Amino acid sequence: MKIDRRSFVPLYVQLKNIVQRQIMSGELPPGVSLQSEPALGRTYGVSRITVRQALDELEAEGLIRREPGRGTFVATATSKRGLVMGLLFGGMSERTFGHRNDTSFGDLVGGAAAAASQRGALVHPIPLSDDDRLEVALATPTVTQLNGLLVRLARDFTEDVLQALDATGLPYVVIKRFLPPGRASCVYSDDTSGAEAATTHLLGLGHRRIALLLGPPEVGVWDERRLGYEHAHRKANTPVDPSLIASVGYPMDEASVEVTRDMLSWPDPPTAIFAGNDYMAIGVYRAIRELGREPGRDVPVVGYGGTLFATTMYPALTTVSSSGHDFGRVSAELLLDLITGVTHGPQQISVPWHLKVRQSTVWHLNAHSLDLATSINGVISAG
């Protein structure tokens, strides 16, 4: 790794993180001598004052020891503190999703904490509000003292976002977003195959005019879900009507009401609706009822996300679900492996999805009588 003089992260913090990663990964094993301060300065192109600041931090954390007249060495004893992972999260406010919330993020935190605890590490939550700039948050002392970052942001992970994360010098894992292979580590669910399964379910029930509601593009998951919708239609030899695909704004639960109401008022309306997430499904239910109809009975609805409230909606919502606890656990395990050098380079891990078939699509049927199927990336089940 190199020092980036254009980065918002102070030079001494960048150097500290570089040496810290070398120690954690075993590249600099216990007892080995570090380069002298002048040599480190020449290697990384920084002043001796910057080197000294970085070494002071590493010594305070118990990662190195200084011996006057002999040099600086990697500590042979355990660090004075265990590994600390930051959990940077944001974009999941009422402005984005609406007034209904569930336990999925709490499950994710619980899974990460459980995995960290098993390895003597800690998880430090770092909220990012809708008004906070990512670069400012990443430059705070809280972040610069971490060993790595778990990142759960409800936004599109553009190259600018990834470069800001790279600039911290910390290993990081992006949660619930698929990233290009080799670019950065991520733990994701295959939204393309999940959306394909949801659409195939509706096609299998005889529907050929299926509306698809997608959210604002900056949330960053809609391309995969649209692709899965299109794949299912293609495999069923059913053309996609572009007019049946619509985007909604913020908050998504309320914004989906008007879009759904308009679609169902057409001369040739959709006969079923695939809501891009469970929050939109709330608005879809409301719009259907405002028109004097009943979700499930008159207009089948599928959601996405597997939120807790999906089971308490009436009728219970058919939805594509992934375990929040598994997302947290797998992400934390991967990050700890990256920090300690067990795993190298960007890694991608897929968490399976489950299509939970409920009354919102099988109003007139016994869900348990369905011919259940499995796929490579997920499981279709009644429940």
Secondary structure, DSSP 8 states (H G I E B T S, - for coil): ----TTSSS-HHHHHHHHHHHHHHTTSS-TT-B---HHHHHHHHT--HHHHHHHHHHHHHTTSEEEETTTEEEE-SS--SS--EEEEEEES-SHHHH-S---SHHHHHHHHHHHHHHHTT-EEEEEEE-TT--HHHHHTSHHHHT-SEEEEEESS---HHHHHHHHHT---EEEES----TTTSEEEE--HHHHHHHHHHHHHHTT---EEEEE--GGG--HHHHHHHHHHHHHHTT----GGGEEE--SSHHHHHHHHHHHHHTSSS--SEEEESSHHHHHHHHHHHHHTT--BTTTB-EEEEE--GGGGTSSS--EEEE--HHHHHHHHHHHHHHHHHTSS-S--EEE--EEEEE-TTT-TTS-GGGS---B-SSEEEEE-
